[in-house]
Amino acid sequence: QVQLVESGGGLVQPGGSLRLSCAASGNILRFYTMAWYQQAPGKERELVASITNTDYTNYADSVKGRFTISRDTTKNTVYLQMNSLKPEDTAVYYCNARNVLIRSTYWGQGIQVTVSS
């Protein structure tokens, strides 16, 4: 059973930065697409950014140019660097691992990010 553990969330002022980390319990980055989702109160969970095992990245329009997803296979960790944060980025952020070929998906427990002055 794979476990995903997020860290790095918290409270930040508008315009500030945070870096989220997602540590995987197994060596899954070689085989899984990793992603970050956000879920704001009263809203559905939405994709923020994803990175494949060949380092192809994809971003939601709302975060392009501000957020960067990356991975370190030696540490089995995926990162989300968030810059120029806005109040509308406030949400619980979830780490996700997905392999469509074997129909396998894992989720982290989620971590709160609050952007407020």
DSSP file (Angstrom, degrees, kcal/mol; ACC not computed):
  #  RESIDUE AA STRUCTURE BP1 BP2  ACC     N-H-->O    O-->H-N    N-H-->O    O-->H-N    TCO  KAPPA ALPHA  PHI   PSI    X-CA   Y-CA   Z-CA
    1    1 A Q              0   0    0      0, 0.0     2,-0.3     0, 0.0    24,-0.0   0.000 360.0 360.0 360.0 125.0    0.0    0.0    0.0
    2    2 A V        -     0   0    0     23,-0.1     2,-0.4    22,-0.0    22,-0.0  -0.635 360.0-159.3 -84.2 139.0    1.4    3.3   -1.1
    3    3 A Q        -     0   0    0     -2,-0.3    22,-2.1   103,-0.1     2,-0.5  -0.962   3.5-161.0-118.1 138.6    1.2    6.3    1.3
    4    4 A L  E     -A   24   0A   0    103,-0.4   105,-0.6    -2,-0.4     2,-0.5  -0.979   7.6-169.0-118.1 126.6    1.5    9.9    0.2
    5    5 A V  E     -A   23   0A   0     18,-2.1    18,-2.5    -2,-0.5     2,-0.2  -0.957   6.0-156.4-123.3 116.3    2.3   12.5    2.9
    6    6 A E  E     +A   22   0A   0     -2,-0.5     2,-0.3    16,-0.2    16,-0.2  -0.583  18.2 165.4 -88.8 151.2    2.0   16.2    2.2
    7    7 A S  E     +A   21   0A   0     14,-2.0    14,-2.7    -2,-0.2   104,-0.1  -0.969  40.9  64.7-153.4 164.9    3.8   18.9    4.1
    8    8 A G        +     0   0    0     -2,-0.3    11,-0.4     1,-0.2    14,-0.0   0.421  65.0 129.5 101.9   0.0    4.7   22.6    3.7
    9    9 A G        +     0   0    0     12,-0.1     2,-0.3     9,-0.1    -1,-0.2  -0.108  22.0 109.4 -76.7-178.6    1.3   24.2    4.0
   10   10 A G  E     -d  113   0B   0    102,-1.1   104,-2.8   101,-0.1     2,-0.4  -0.977  65.0 -35.9 150.4-161.5    0.2   27.0    6.2
   11   11 A L  E     +d  114   0B   0     -2,-0.3     2,-0.3   102,-0.2   104,-0.2  -0.840  54.0 167.7-102.1 132.8   -0.7   30.7    6.3
   12   12 A V  E     -d  115   0B   0    102,-2.6   104,-2.1    -2,-0.4     3,-0.1  -0.988  33.2-112.6-143.4 150.0    0.9   33.2    3.9
   13   13 A Q    >   -     0   0    0     -2,-0.3     3,-2.3   102,-0.2    72,-0.2  -0.445  50.4 -81.4 -78.3 155.0    0.2   36.7    2.9
   14   14 A P  T 3  S+     0   0    0      0, 0.0    72,-0.2     0, 0.0    -1,-0.1  -0.306 120.8  27.5 -54.9 137.8   -0.9   37.6   -0.7
   15   15 A G  T 3  S+     0   0    0     70,-3.2    69,-0.6     1,-0.3    71,-0.1   0.275 100.5 117.4  89.9 -10.3    2.1   37.8   -3.0
   16   16 A G    <   -     0   0    0     -3,-2.3    69,-2.3    69,-0.2     2,-0.3  -0.087  56.8-122.5 -82.7-175.7    4.0   35.3   -0.8
   17   17 A S        +     0   0    0     66,-0.2     2,-0.3    67,-0.2    66,-0.2  -0.928  21.4 178.5-131.3 152.3    5.4   31.8   -1.6
   18   18 A L  E     - B   0  82A   0     64,-2.1    64,-3.3    -2,-0.3     2,-0.5  -0.977  16.8-146.9-144.0 153.5    5.1   28.3   -0.2
   19   19 A R  E     - B   0  81A   0    -11,-0.4     2,-0.3    -2,-0.3    62,-0.2  -0.972  13.7-158.5-124.3 118.1    6.5   25.0   -1.3
   20   20 A L  E     - B   0  80A   0     60,-2.5    60,-2.2    -2,-0.5     2,-0.4  -0.692   6.6-160.1 -90.0 145.4    4.4   21.9   -0.8
   21   21 A S  E     -AB   7  79A   0    -14,-2.7   -14,-2.0    -2,-0.3     2,-0.4  -0.951   8.6-164.8-124.2 147.1    6.1   18.5   -0.6
   22   22 A C  E     -AB   6  78A   0     56,-2.3    56,-2.2    -2,-0.4     2,-0.5  -0.936   9.3-162.5-132.4 109.2    4.6   15.0   -1.1
   23   23 A A  E     -AB   5  77A   0    -18,-2.5   -18,-2.1    -2,-0.4     2,-0.3  -0.814   7.9-150.7 -96.6 125.7    6.6   12.1    0.1
   24   24 A A  E     -A    4   0A   0     52,-3.1   -20,-0.2    -2,-0.5     5,-0.1  -0.736  11.8-141.5 -96.8 144.1    5.7    8.7   -1.3
   25   25 A S  S    S+     0   0    0    -22,-2.1     2,-0.2    -2,-0.3    -1,-0.1   0.763  84.0  39.8 -75.3 -24.5    6.3    5.6    0.7
   26   26 A G  S    S-     0   0    0    -23,-0.2     2,-2.1    50,-0.1     3,-0.3  -0.693  97.3 -94.0-120.4 173.6    7.4    3.5   -2.3
   27   27 A N  S    S+     0   0    0     -2,-0.2     3,-0.3     1,-0.2     4,-0.1  -0.462  73.8 132.7 -84.4  67.8    9.4    4.1   -5.4
   28   28 A I    >>  +     0   0    0     -2,-2.1     4,-2.0     1,-0.2     3,-1.8   0.595  41.0  86.1 -98.2 -11.6    6.4    5.0   -7.5
   29   29 A L  T 34 S+     0   0    0     -3,-0.3    -1,-0.2     1,-0.3     5,-0.1   0.780  85.5  59.9 -64.1 -23.1    7.5    8.1   -9.3
   30   30 A R  T 34 S+     0   0    0     -3,-0.3    -1,-0.3     1,-0.2    -2,-0.1   0.724 119.9  25.4 -71.6 -19.9    9.1    6.0  -12.0
   31   31 A F  T <4 S+     0   0    0     -3,-1.8     2,-0.3    -4,-0.1    -2,-0.2   0.532 111.7  68.5-123.5 -11.0    5.7    4.5  -12.8
   32   32 A Y  S  < S-     0   0    0     -4,-2.0     2,-0.5    67,-0.1    67,-0.2  -0.862  70.2-126.0-118.5 146.8    3.0    7.0  -11.8
   33   33 A T  E     -E   98   0B   0     65,-2.8    65,-2.5    -2,-0.3     2,-0.3  -0.787  33.5-150.3 -79.9 129.9    1.9   10.4  -12.9
   34   34 A M  E     +EF  97  51B   0     17,-2.6    17,-3.0    -2,-0.5     2,-0.3  -0.801  20.8 171.4-105.3 146.4    2.0   12.7   -9.8
   35   35 A A  E     -EF  96  50B   0     61,-2.5    61,-2.6    -2,-0.3     2,-0.4  -0.973  28.6-134.8-150.4 161.1   -0.4   15.6   -9.4
   36   36 A W  E     -EF  95  49B   0     13,-2.8    12,-3.1    -2,-0.3    13,-1.6  -0.981  22.9-173.0-118.2 134.4   -1.6   18.2   -7.0
   37   37 A Y  E     -EF  94  47B   0     57,-2.6    57,-2.6    -2,-0.4     2,-0.4  -0.859   8.9-150.1-119.0 157.6   -5.3   19.0   -6.6
   38   38 A Q  E     -EF  93  46B   0      8,-2.6     8,-3.0    -2,-0.3     2,-0.4  -0.974   6.9-169.1-127.5 146.9   -7.0   21.8   -4.7
   39   39 A Q  E     -E   92   0B   0     53,-2.2    53,-2.3    -2,-0.4     6,-0.2  -0.921   7.3-164.9-136.8 110.8  -10.3   21.9   -3.0
   40   40 A A    >   -     0   0    0      4,-0.4     3,-2.3    -2,-0.4    51,-0.1  -0.552  45.1 -74.3 -87.5 157.9  -11.8   25.1   -1.7
   41   41 A P  T 3  S+     0   0    0      0, 0.0    -1,-0.1     0, 0.0     3,-0.1  -0.274 119.4   5.8 -54.8 128.7  -14.7   25.2    0.7
   42   42 A G  T 3  S+     0   0    0      1,-0.3     2,-0.3    -3,-0.1    -2,-0.0   0.519 113.4 102.0  77.5   5.2  -17.9   24.3   -1.1
   43   43 A K  S <  S-     0   0    0     -3,-2.3    -1,-0.3     1,-0.1     2,-0.1  -0.784  74.5-102.0-119.8 163.3  -16.1   23.5   -4.3
   44   44 A E        -     0   0    0     -2,-0.3    -4,-0.4     1,-0.1     2,-0.3  -0.401  46.5 -92.1 -77.5 158.6  -15.1   20.4   -6.2
   45   45 A R        -     0   0    0     -6,-0.2     2,-0.4    -2,-0.1    -6,-0.2  -0.554  50.3-166.3 -71.5 132.3  -11.6   19.1   -6.1
   46   46 A E  E     -F   38   0B   0     -8,-3.0    -8,-2.6    -2,-0.3     2,-0.3  -0.928  23.8-107.3-127.4 146.4   -9.7   20.5   -9.1
   47   47 A L  E     +F   37   0B   0     -2,-0.4   -10,-0.3   -10,-0.2     3,-0.1  -0.515  32.1 174.8 -70.1 133.2   -6.4   19.6  -10.8
   48   48 A V  E     -     0   0B   0    -12,-3.1    12,-2.6     1,-0.4     2,-0.3   0.801  63.6 -21.8-101.3 -51.7   -3.7   22.2  -10.2
   49   49 A A  E     -FG  36  59B   0    -13,-1.6   -13,-2.8    10,-0.2    -1,-0.4  -0.988  55.4-164.5-160.0 153.1   -0.6   20.6  -11.8
   50   50 A S  E     -FG  35  58B   0      8,-2.2     8,-2.0    -2,-0.3     2,-0.4  -0.972   3.6-163.4-141.9 157.6    0.7   17.2  -12.9
   51   51 A I  E     -FG  34  57B   0    -17,-3.0   -17,-2.6    -2,-0.3     6,-0.2  -0.984  14.5-144.5-143.2 129.6    4.0   15.6  -13.9
   52   52 A T    >   -     0   0    0      4,-2.3     3,-1.9    -2,-0.4   -19,-0.1  -0.270  35.8 -98.2 -86.4 176.0    4.4   12.3  -15.7
   53   53 A N  T 3  S+     0   0    0      1,-0.3    -1,-0.1     2,-0.1   -20,-0.1   0.543 127.8  53.0 -73.2  -4.3    7.2    9.8  -15.2
   54   54 A T  T 3  S-     0   0    0      2,-0.1    -1,-0.3     0, 0.0     3,-0.1   0.154 123.1-106.6-110.5  15.1    8.9   11.4  -18.2
   55   55 A D    <   +     0   0    0     -3,-1.9     2,-0.4     1,-0.3    -2,-0.1   0.673  65.6 153.1  70.7  20.2    8.7   14.9  -16.7
   56   56 A Y        -     0   0    0      2,-0.0    -4,-2.3     1,-0.0     2,-0.3  -0.706  29.4-157.2 -76.2 130.1    5.9   16.2  -18.9
   57   57 A T  E     -G   51   0B   0     -2,-0.4     2,-0.3    -6,-0.2    -6,-0.2  -0.801  15.9-172.9-114.6 153.8    4.0   18.8  -16.9
   58   58 A N  E     -G   50   0B   0     -8,-2.0    -8,-2.2    -2,-0.3     2,-0.3  -0.996   6.7-167.3-143.4 142.0    0.6   20.3  -17.1
   59   59 A Y  E     -G   49   0B   0     -2,-0.3   -10,-0.2   -10,-0.2     2,-0.1  -0.956  26.6-111.8-132.9 148.1   -1.0   23.2  -15.2
   60   60 A A    >>  -     0   0    0    -12,-2.6     3,-1.6    -2,-0.3     4,-0.9  -0.494  36.3-117.9 -67.3 147.4   -4.4   24.7  -14.6
   61   61 A D  T 34 S+     0   0    0      1,-0.3     3,-0.5     2,-0.2    -1,-0.1   0.841 111.5  63.7 -57.5 -33.6   -4.8   28.1  -16.4
   62   62 A S  T 34 S+     0   0    0      1,-0.2    -1,-0.3     3,-0.0   -14,-0.1   0.688 111.8  33.9 -67.8 -18.3   -5.3   29.8  -13.0
   63   63 A V  T X> S+     0   0    0     -3,-1.6     3,-2.4   -15,-0.2     4,-2.4   0.459  81.7 128.7-117.5  -3.4   -1.7   28.9  -11.8
   64   64 A K  T 3< S+     0   0    0     -4,-0.9     4,-0.1    -3,-0.5    -3,-0.0  -0.300  81.6  15.0 -57.6 133.0    0.3   29.0  -15.0
   65   65 A G  T 34 S+     0   0    0      2,-0.4    -1,-0.3     1,-0.1     3,-0.1   0.296 126.4  59.7  85.4 -10.3    3.4   31.2  -14.5
   66   66 A R  T <4 S+     0   0    0     -3,-2.4    17,-1.9     1,-0.2     2,-0.3   0.706  97.9  51.1-116.1 -36.3    3.0   31.1  -10.7
   67   67 A F  E  <  -C   82   0A   0     -4,-2.4    -2,-0.4    15,-0.2     2,-0.4  -0.797  59.1-167.2-108.6 147.9    3.2   27.5   -9.7
   68   68 A T  E     -C   81   0A   0     13,-2.3    13,-3.0    -2,-0.3     2,-0.4  -0.989   5.9-156.9-135.2 126.1    5.8   24.9  -10.6
   69   69 A I  E     +C   80   0A   0     -2,-0.4     2,-0.3    11,-0.2    11,-0.2  -0.819  23.7 159.8 -99.5 141.5    5.6   21.1  -10.1
   70   70 A S  E     -C   79   0A   0      9,-1.8     9,-3.0    -2,-0.4     2,-0.3  -0.948  21.8-146.1-151.1 168.9    8.7   19.1   -9.9
   71   71 A R  E     -C   78   0A   0     -2,-0.3     2,-0.5     7,-0.2     7,-0.2  -0.988   8.7-154.4-143.4 152.8    9.9   15.7   -8.6
   72   72 A D  E >>> -C   77   0A   0      5,-3.0     5,-1.9    -2,-0.3     3,-0.9  -0.931   7.3-170.8-126.0 104.4   13.0   14.1   -7.1
   73   73 A T  T 345S+     0   0    0     -2,-0.5     3,-0.2     1,-0.3   -44,-0.1   0.769  85.0  61.7 -70.0 -23.9   13.0   10.4   -7.8
   74   74 A T  T 345S+     0   0    0      1,-0.2    -1,-0.3     3,-0.1   -47,-0.0   0.783 115.6  33.2 -71.3 -24.7   16.0    9.9   -5.4
   75   75 A K  T <45S-     0   0    0     -3,-0.9    -1,-0.2     2,-0.2    -2,-0.2   0.375 103.4-127.6-108.0   1.5   13.8   11.1   -2.6
   76   76 A N  T  <5 +     0   0    0     -4,-0.6   -52,-3.1     1,-0.2     2,-0.4   0.901  67.0 133.6  51.5  43.9   10.4    9.8   -3.9
   77   77 A T  E   < -BC  23  72A   0     -5,-1.9    -5,-3.0   -54,-0.2     2,-0.4  -0.964  45.6-158.5-132.3 140.7    9.1   13.3   -3.4
   78   78 A V  E     -BC  22  71A   0    -56,-2.2   -56,-2.3    -2,-0.4     2,-0.3  -0.926  15.9-157.7-115.5 143.2    7.0   15.6   -5.5
   79   79 A Y  E     -BC  21  70A   0     -9,-3.0    -9,-1.8    -2,-0.4     2,-0.4  -0.852  14.9-160.6-121.4 154.3    7.0   19.4   -5.0
   80   80 A L  E     -BC  20  69A   0    -60,-2.2   -60,-2.5    -2,-0.3     2,-0.6  -0.899  11.8-161.1-132.2 105.8    4.7   22.3   -5.8
   81   81 A Q  E     -BC  19  68A   0    -13,-3.0   -13,-2.3    -2,-0.4     2,-0.6  -0.776  10.3-166.3 -86.1 121.9    6.4   25.6   -5.7
   82   82 A M  E     +BC  18  67A   0    -64,-3.3   -64,-2.1    -2,-0.6     2,-0.3  -0.942  11.1 173.3-116.8 115.3    3.7   28.3   -5.3
   83   83 A N        +     0   0    0    -17,-1.9   -66,-0.2    -2,-0.6   -67,-0.2  -0.750  59.4  23.3-115.4 164.2    4.7   31.9   -5.9
   84   84 A S  S    S-     0   0    0    -69,-0.6    -1,-0.2    -2,-0.3   -67,-0.2   0.904  85.0-159.4  48.9  48.8    2.6   35.1   -6.1
   85   85 A L        -     0   0    0    -69,-2.3   -70,-3.2    -3,-0.2   -69,-0.2  -0.263   8.0-158.8 -65.8 145.5   -0.1   33.5   -4.1
   86   86 A K    >   -     0   0    0    -72,-0.2     3,-2.2   -71,-0.1     4,-0.3  -0.836  31.8-110.1-120.2 156.7   -3.6   35.0   -4.2
   87   87 A P  G >  S+     0   0    0      0, 0.0     3,-1.7     0, 0.0    28,-0.4   0.840 117.4  63.1 -55.4 -32.0   -6.5   34.7   -1.7
   88   88 A E  G 3  S+     0   0    0      1,-0.3   -48,-0.0    26,-0.1    -3,-0.0   0.570  88.5  69.6 -73.1  -6.3   -8.3   32.5   -4.2
   89   89 A D  G <  S+     0   0    0     -3,-2.2    -1,-0.3    26,-0.1     2,-0.2   0.536  71.0 120.4 -81.6  -7.2   -5.5   29.9   -3.9
   90   90 A T    <   +     0   0    0     -3,-1.7     2,-0.3    -4,-0.3    24,-0.2  -0.407  41.5 106.6 -61.2 124.4   -6.8   29.2   -0.4
   91   91 A A  E    S- H   0 113B   0     22,-2.0    22,-2.6    -2,-0.2     2,-0.5  -0.973  75.6 -80.1-177.4 170.9   -7.7   25.5   -0.3
   92   92 A V  E     -EH  39 112B   0    -53,-2.3   -53,-2.2    -2,-0.3     2,-0.5  -0.865  47.5-147.3 -88.8 130.0   -6.8   22.1    0.9
   93   93 A Y  E     -EH  38 111B   0     18,-3.3    18,-1.8    -2,-0.5     2,-0.4  -0.863  12.1-162.8-105.6 132.4   -4.2   20.7   -1.4
   94   94 A Y  E     -E   37   0B   0    -57,-2.6   -57,-2.6    -2,-0.5     2,-0.4  -0.920  13.0-138.7-117.6 137.3   -4.0   17.0   -2.1
   95   95 A C  E     -E   36   0B   0     -2,-0.4    13,-2.3   -59,-0.2     2,-0.4  -0.753  25.6-169.1 -88.9 140.5   -1.2   14.9   -3.6
   96   96 A N  E     -EI  35 107B   0    -61,-2.6   -61,-2.5    -2,-0.4     2,-0.4  -0.989  15.7-165.5-135.6 140.6   -2.3   12.3   -6.1
   97   97 A A  E     +EI  34 106B   0      9,-2.3     9,-2.5    -2,-0.4     2,-0.4  -0.995  18.0 179.3-123.8 131.8   -0.5    9.4   -7.8
   98   98 A R  E     -EI  33 105B   0    -65,-2.5   -65,-2.8    -2,-0.4     2,-0.4  -0.993  22.3-179.9-141.2 134.9   -2.1    7.7  -10.8
   99   99 A N  E   > - I   0 104B   0      5,-2.8     5,-2.3    -2,-0.4     4,-0.5  -0.904   7.3-172.5-129.6 104.2   -1.3    4.9  -13.1
  100  100 A V  T   5S+     0   0    0     -2,-0.4     3,-0.2     1,-0.2    -1,-0.1   0.781  80.0  64.2 -70.0 -26.6   -4.1    4.5  -15.7
  101  101 A L  T   5S+     0   0    0      1,-0.2    -1,-0.2     3,-0.1    -2,-0.0   0.895 117.5  26.1 -66.1 -38.2   -2.6    1.3  -17.2
  102  102 A I  T   5S-     0   0    0     -3,-0.4    -1,-0.2     2,-0.1    -2,-0.2   0.301 108.1-122.0-106.6   8.2   -3.1   -0.6  -14.0
  103  103 A R  T   5 +     0   0    0     -4,-0.5     2,-0.5     1,-0.2    -3,-0.2   0.930  59.2 150.8  54.9  50.9   -6.0    1.6  -12.8
  104  104 A S  E   < +I   99   0B   0     -5,-2.3    -5,-2.8     2,-0.0     2,-0.4  -0.957  18.2 171.9-120.0 131.4   -4.3    2.5   -9.6
  105  105 A T  E     -I   98   0B   0     -2,-0.5     2,-0.3    -7,-0.2    -7,-0.2  -1.000   7.6-174.0-140.0 138.6   -4.7    5.8   -7.7
  106  106 A Y  E     -I   97   0B   0     -9,-2.5    -9,-2.3    -2,-0.4     2,-0.4  -0.967   6.0-160.6-130.0 149.4   -3.6    7.0   -4.4
  107  107 A W  E     -I   96   0B   0     -2,-0.3  -103,-0.4   -11,-0.2   -11,-0.2  -0.953  13.5-132.6-126.8 146.9   -4.4   10.2   -2.5
  108  108 A G        -     0   0    0    -13,-2.3  -103,-0.2    -2,-0.4     3,-0.1  -0.324  35.0-103.9 -82.3 178.1   -2.6   12.0    0.4
  109  109 A Q        -     0   0    0   -105,-0.6  -104,-0.1     1,-0.1   -15,-0.1   0.629  62.2-114.3 -82.6 -13.0   -4.5   13.2    3.4
  110  110 A G        -     0   0    0    -15,-0.1     2,-0.3     1,-0.0   -16,-0.2   0.100  21.6-132.2  95.1 150.2   -4.5   16.9    2.2
  111  111 A I  E     - H   0  93B   0    -18,-1.8   -18,-3.3  -104,-0.1     2,-0.3  -0.999  19.5-117.8-143.0 139.8   -2.9   20.0    3.6
  112  112 A Q  E     - H   0  92B   0     -2,-0.3  -102,-1.1   -20,-0.2     2,-0.4  -0.573  23.6-174.6 -82.6 134.4   -4.3   23.4    4.2
  113  113 A V  E     -dH  10  91B   0    -22,-2.6   -22,-2.0    -2,-0.3     2,-0.5  -0.995   5.9-174.7-123.9 123.2   -3.0   26.5    2.4
  114  114 A T  E     -d   11   0B   0   -104,-2.8  -102,-2.6    -2,-0.4     2,-0.7  -0.976   9.4-166.5-122.5 125.1   -4.4   29.8    3.4
  115  115 A V  E     +d   12   0B   0     -2,-0.5     2,-0.3   -28,-0.4  -102,-0.2  -0.926  35.1 131.2-112.4 109.4   -3.6   33.1    1.7
  116  116 A S              0   0    0   -104,-2.1    -2,-0.1    -2,-0.7   -30,-0.0  -0.996 360.0 360.0-158.0 148.4   -4.7   36.0    3.7
  117  117 A S              0   0    0     -2,-0.3  -104,-0.1  -104,-0.2    -1,-0.1   0.422 360.0 360.0 -94.3 360.0   -3.5   39.3    5.1
